[in-house]
Amino acid sequence: MAMDIKTALQDVQQFKGGVIDTSTLIYLERLGLLNRIATFYRLLVVPQVLQEFDRPLPAQVICVEAPSGVADQVLCPVAADHRLAVLSDDKHVLTSARAAGLVYLNTLMLLLVMLYHEQLSVLQCRRLLLKLFTFARYGAAVLHFGEQLFEHILSGRRCLEGKEASLLQDESGQRYVSRQREGRAG
C-alpha cells in the first residue's frame, strides 16, 4: 500500500474526520484517546461497527445509516457518501479505500494528525506511538513511512530542542525496531 509523503502530508493537513472501523476504535480506546479525538474530529460509525465494538461510544461519535453487509464492506461506500476518510487498522479495508480513491488513515496516522495540529506534544505523541507499537501489528514498511512522516511534520514545525527525534525511538534513544527484532516489543 504505497503512499507518498506529499499526499500523506496533505491528508494530515486537511483531515476533518472519518468513518471509523472497529479496529481503530479499539486502538484509540486502548491508548485512552477515543474521547479526545472525538472532540476534535467528526467521527462516524456504521451500525455494523457499533455492534462489533459493543461498548458505549463518546456522544460526539455519530452512527449513520449504511447498506446491509459486513462492516468491512460498507465503510468505503459510507465514507465516500459523506466525503470523509476511512479510519481503519485493517489492511483489507485500507486496500479497498485506496482502490476507491478515498483518503485512509490508521491509528498511527491519526496520532500524527494530532501532532501536526498540535493536539499532542512531540513527547506525548512519541509515548503514545510506542504504546501503540506494543499491540498494533504494523509491518516494517508502515513503520518506516510513519517515521518519515513524523520527521517531515517535525521539520516543518522546527520546534525541537536542537536534537534529532525519531518516531521509532523511546526517550532513552533506543529504537523500537531494534527491540522488536529482539522480541522485546509487541
Summary of the structure (lengths in Angstrom):
residues: 186
radius of gyration: 16.2
end to end distance: 22.3
largest distance: 53.3
contacts: 548
relative contact order: 0.14
helix: 54%
strand: 9%
